[in-house]
Amino acid sequence: MYKRIPAEYQEAIDEGRILIVSVRNNCRHSNDSAETRNWNVARFADEIFMSPFDRNSLLSTMYYTYTHYSKTPITIL
């Protein structure tokens, strides 16, 4: 992660279009903490963009849930 926010992101941050979620002093996420983080961040999003994922992954469960039970737009890049 960045120690300083790159200038090209600053405008989007100032306008409230980007939210950066970060935990200090945490070396590496466990699978459980990463899944919890992903669901919490998605819960607050107006729109969700996901990188491609394996159909057996935890992201597949999130994608299915949001496409079937939520009005939040979700896009796989």
Secondary structure as UniProt FT lines:
FT   HELIX           7..14
FT   TURN            15..16
FT   TURN            24..25
FT   HELIX           31..44
FT   STRAND          48..50
FT   TURN            55..56
FT   HELIX           58..69
FT   STRAND          74..76
//
